[in-house]
Structures are given as structure tokens and as C-alpha cells.
Amino acid sequence: MGFVDDAELYLDRNANVIQVRSASHWGYGDLGVNRQPIETIRAKFNEVLNT
């Protein structure tokens, strides 16, 4: 539908994790739509780390 979403990634070196926050610009929820691009990013990180 063309809605804009925000994604924020934070590298926590002490915990050895990447924290992720994703949110919709409009409305009160996204019906889980924000999860798909984040899962794609996660899969790409896993590809790079496992090669």
C-alpha cells in the first residue's frame, strides 16, 4: 500500500547482538508487515556470517 516504515539497528558489541526496532509511521499497528523486511536483513546477516 506504500506506507513508510522505520527500522533501527543497534550493534551491541558487549552482548554480541544486533538489536532491531521496526515501527510504522501511520496508524497503531502494521499487522506484522514490518517483520518481513527485518527477516530479510537477518537472513542476509546470517549468510555473510556463515561464509
Protein Blocks (a to p, Z undefined) as FASTA:
>chain_A
ZZacdddddddfknopacdddddfehjbenhmmmmmmmmmmmmmmmmmmZZ
